[in-house]
Amino acid sequence: MLQGLDERTASIYAPIRLQLGLVEERLGSLRDTTPDYLEPLLDHVLDSGGKRIRSAITLLAADFYSHEPDNPVIMAAAVELLHLATLIHDDTVDDSDLRRGRPTVSSLWGKHVAVLFGDFLFATSATFVCDTNNVRVIRRFSETIMELATGEMAEYFNIFNLEQAQERYHDRIYRKTASLFRTAGETGSILGGAAEPQIQAMCDYGYNIGMAFQMVDDLLDVQGDPTKLGKPVGTDLLQGILTLPTIMLMERFPDDNPVKALFNDRTEDGHVLRALDMINNSGIVKDCYRIIREFCDKATQSLDVMPDCEAKRSLLDLPEYIRDRSR
């Protein structure tokens, strides 16, 4: 079982505790089937302290009905591997030295190794999915890889671009983050033997909780504790990435705006500090929470069609847990 989970997370994961242990075993078994020189890299990413939220959603989504037990575990491991691969590529593209307070793969082994190792995890995750022998699941997983890639490219091609409305932001964070949450819920439900209305409900659940998850991350970047984040506050803004709070800042203060000033003069750190101060001393944070709460409420409402069971109760608790990460 995962080590170091807080009491609240352990409670949410209780119905799938044994399955999560099997996911960890499957991930760890990669050490036995890959060349020795990859073992330090696998150790580094598999022991990085993640809470396996996407894997948990996959397993909980499968836990409503009687089903073949192995495939959801295989899928949950594939989802986690895909997530780890995207983190490695993200850190490499962003020149990030730290991830959750630990050195990134690219900072320890260099960019070339990081890109290749990320590719290795992408490919390995795809072989896991093929082991489910479910064409619909394989197709959705492939679509997710496409969405993740286009989300990253959308972010890259829009750095330091001031012309970004919330609609474009929503599309970008769906592709970059929420698409994998959607896939976790959708594929878990498919492999769990659910009927189509229930599969769609878990698809909607994953989408909405994934959108909320990314928006909470964006809030943490402007008001979080750097020691807990493992990176400086305001990193996104310094890298020219507009998020929900900074887009709101530009919409509400179109004239005297520190974001515009920063993008025009990227050497002046004072613009970042002023932007963070304006965000945290206005109604912007409150309004971000309102939007996050709306997505969380939609996630819980999507479960209305699901039968009552322990898995449902855990899924109902998860949105509030995700929302509270920034408090």
N, C-alpha and C positions, 0 to 999 in steps of 0.2 A: 504494500500500500504506500501511497505518497507520504513522505515524511514532512513534518513541519507545518501541517495545515492548522490554521486557527480553528477554534471551536465552532464558529459559525459555518465555515466552509465544510468542515467534517460532518456537521449535521445535515447540510444540503446534500452531500455526497453519500450519506449513509445507505440509501437503497442500492447503490451501485458500488459499494466499497470493494467487494470481491472482484467485480469486473474491471475496476480501475487497476487493481493489483495485477490482473492478467495483461492489461494494456502496458503497464510498466515492464512486465516480464518480456512482452513481445518487443518493446523498444530496446530493452537491454540485450535481447538476443542478437541484435545487429552486431554486437561486439564479437560474436562467435562466427559470423559469416562474412566479415569484411577483412581486408588486409590489416595487418598489425599497425601500419603507420596511420591508419584512420582512428585507432582506438583513443588517443588523447583528444581528438576533435569530438568524437562521440561522447566521451566522458564530460567534456566541457559543456556541450549543449544539453545533454540529457540530465545533467545535474545542476541546471541553471536556476532552479527554484520556481519554475512556473507552476501555476495551480491547475493546469489541464482543464480549463473551463470548457473549451470547445469539445474535448473528448468526453467530458461529463455530460454535455448536452446530447451528444450522439447516443450515449448509453441510456440516459434517462428517456430520450425520445423512443428508444426501442423497447422500453420496459413496461409498456402499457398492455401488451398482449403476449400470448404464448408464441415463442419463436425459436428458431434455431440459434443456439447461444453463441456460436463462434464468430459469425459474421459481424455483429455489432462491435465486438472487441477488435476485430481486424480493422474495421472502418474507423473506430475511435483512434487507433494507433496511427492510421494513415492521416487522419485529420491533424493529429498532433505533429507528425513529421512535416506535413505541408506548412503548418504554422511556423515551425522552427526554421524551415528553409526560407520562408519569407522574411523572418527576423534577420537571418544572416545576410541576405541580399539587401534588405533595408539599411542595415548598419554599414554595409560596404558602400552603398551609393551615397549615404549621408556622411561618410567619414566619421562615424561615431566611435569613440574610444570605449564607451561604457554602455552596458545593457543590464538593468537591474543592479547597478553598482558593481558589476563585474566586467573585466575586459572583454571586448567583443572578439569574435573569431578573426576579423580582419586586422585588429590591432595586435593580436598575438602571432598570427601566422601570415599576415599580408593579404592584400586584396585578391591576388590570383588564386591562392588556396581557398579563400573565403567563397569566391564565386563558384569554383569547381565543387567545393564541398556542399554548398547550397544546391547546386545542380544534382549532386549525388542524392541528397535528401529528397528533392523533388521526384527524381526517378524512382527512388525506393518507395516513396509513398504511393506512387502510381502502381507499382507491382503489388503492394498490399491490397489496393482496391480491386485489382484484377482477380485476386484470390477470392473475392466475394461471389464471382461469377454472375453478377447482376448488371446487365447492360445499362439499365437506367441509372444506377448508382455510378457506374464508370463514366457515363456521359456527363452527369452532373459534376463529378469531380473534375473532369477535363474542362468543363465550362468555367469552373471556379478558378482554375489555374490561369485561364485567359483573363478573367475578370480581375484577379489579383495583379497580373502584369499590366493591364491597361490602367488600373488604378494608380500603380506606381508611376507609370509614364505620364498620366494626367497630372500627377503632383509635380513631377520633374519639369514638364513643359509649361507649368504655370507658376514656377517660383518667381517671386518678386513681380508678380502680375497683380495689379490693383483692381482689375476688372473681373472680379469673381463674386457672383451673387450666391446666396444660400443654396439655390437649386443646384448649381454646379458643385458646390461643396458636398451636398447630400449625395450626388451621383459618385463623386470621388471616394467618399468614405464607405459607400456601399461596396464599391468594387474592391477597395483596399482592405476593408475590415469585415463589414457585415456579410459579404458574400460567403465567407468561410463559416460564419455562425449559421447562416441560412442552410448551407450544405450540411453542417453538423446535425441540425434538426431534421432536415428533409431526408437525408440518407439513413439516419438512425430509425426514423419512422418507417421508411420503406423496408428496411431489413428486419424491423420488428413486426412486420406483417399487418400494418395498419391499412385501413381502407382509404380511398382517395381523399375524402373530406378531412380525415385526421392527418394525412400526409401534408395537405395544404395548410392545415392549422399549425403544424410544426415548422413548416417552411416560413410562415408569417411570424411565428414566434422567434425563430432564429434571426430573421431579418431585423425585426424591431429591437431585439436585445443587443444585436451587433451594432446597430446604429447608436444606441444609448451607450454602449461600451466605448466606442470611439469618441463620442462627445465628452464622456467623463475623462478620457485620456487628454483631450484637448483642454479641458478645464484644469486638470492637474498641471499642465505645462505652463499655465499662467498664474496658478495660485498654490501649487504643491510645495512640499518640503523637499529641497534638493537632496538631502541625505536619504530620503525614502525613494525618491525618483531615480536616483543613481545618475542624474545629469542636471545641469543648471536649469533653473526656471527661465522660460522665455526662449528655449532652444528653437522651437518651430519658427517663431518670428524672426530670429536671427538668421535662419536658413531661408527666409523668404516664403514660408508656407503659411497661408492664411487659414485659420480655423474659425469655428463658430464665434468665439468671443472676440476675435480680432475683426471678423467681418461685421459683427454688430457694432464694434467701436467705430469702424469707418462709416457705417450707415448713420450713426447717431451724431457723429462729430465730423461732418464732411469737409469743413473748412480748416480749422486748426487741428490737424490730425497727425499724431506722432508716427503712425504706420506709414503714411505717405512720406513723411520726412525721412524715416529710416530707409525706405526703399530708394529714395533719391540720394541718400548719403549713408552708405552701409558701414562707414567707419565710426559713426557716432553712437556709442553705447547708451548715451543719455536718452535717446529716442525710445529704446526698449524699456528702460526703467519708467519713463513717463507713460508709455502705453500700458504697462502692467499696473501702474498706479491708477490710471483712469478706469481700467477694466474692473479693478477690485474695489473701487470707491464710487461705483455708480450702480445702476440697476442691471448691468449686463450679466453679472454672475447669477443673480436671481432669475433672470429670463432664460439663461442657459439651462438652469435646473428645471425650469418649467417645461422646456422642450424635451429635456431628457426624461422627465416624468411622463410626458405624453407618449413617448416611445415605449417606456416601461409599461405603462397602462395598456397600450395596444398589445404588447407581448402577453400580458396576463389574460387579457380578454380573448385572445386567440385560443386559449386553452379551454374555453367554455364547452367546446364540443368533445373534449377528451374525457374519458371515464375517470372517476375518482380513484386514486391509488397513491402510494407513497411517492412514485415518480412525479406525479402531477403536483403534489404538495412541494416537492423540492424545486420543480420548475417555477412554481408560483413564488417561491422565496428568492430565487436567483436574481430577478430584476432589482429588487430592493437592495440586495447585497452589492450588486454592481453599481447602483446609484450612490451608495454610501461610501464607495472607494475614495471619493474626492472630499469627504468630510473629515 
